[in-house]
């Protein structure tokens, strides 16, 4: 079974690029490729889609393998970079490796190409997993610190506004792309009254009257569950759609504030770009609400 692979080929000769593609196919790959031969074209290609691999000639009339490597570095992407050349000498090959190339292969020895690609793809995946684990550990430490700070605040003051302000300030550190609102349930009026917000127009937000029995709030509070919506501007259940459009609010997570089976209110998180909230994010936001 062929293995799909997305390859950006930095090469001035189309025939040489096709030669590389055929070698990949012989190695069991199903390449989807684009050929570029200038720094501008390479930078544009890197920014337009995801790539699994970059294969670059070393010497070209208007570009070079070393310059291509610099373009990749500036992009910040961790993509295997393999030099394939018919003119590169040993000294230049060593220099390319020191500059950050993952391997170099002579065009007359292309049988080394596929094993090299297999190895570099495995190592790239290992790096991604390692980075993901490190990022997760860092986020967990940040979240533990935030929960501790909020716990201290709750135990040191009965001032609800002070606690909510600290809560929203700390949320902003962990979820900087979110706007947050807190509404508390008034048993007498059956309304969700505005208590605190961040990253939206507070004055206008406070003028919106919300019944606990309308819109997305109803689903959250009646079922005592978190609710995610990919786009509140288009979801028919959204009660304040006009305000959402005006503020540029898109994706949503609503979390009930409940203690001892009593509904206290609702905390809502919005992003201003379409965002798929991960299970990890929802768990943390639910913990904050608790």
Secondary structure, 3 states (H helix, E strand, C coil): CCEEEEEEEECCCHHHHHHHHHHHHHCCEEEEEEEECCHHHHHHHHHHCCCCEEEECCECCCCEHHHHHHHHHHHCCCCEEEEEECCCCHHHHHHHHHHCCCEEEEHHHCHHHHHHHHHHHHHHHHHHHHHHHHHHHHHHHHHHHHHHHHHHHHHHCCCHHHHHHHHHHHHHHHCCCEEEEEEEEECCCCEEEEEEEECCCHHHHHCCCCECCCHHHHHHHHHCCCEEECCCCCCCCCCCHHHHHHHCCCCEEEEEEEECCEEEEEEEEEECCCCCCCHHHHHHHHHHHC
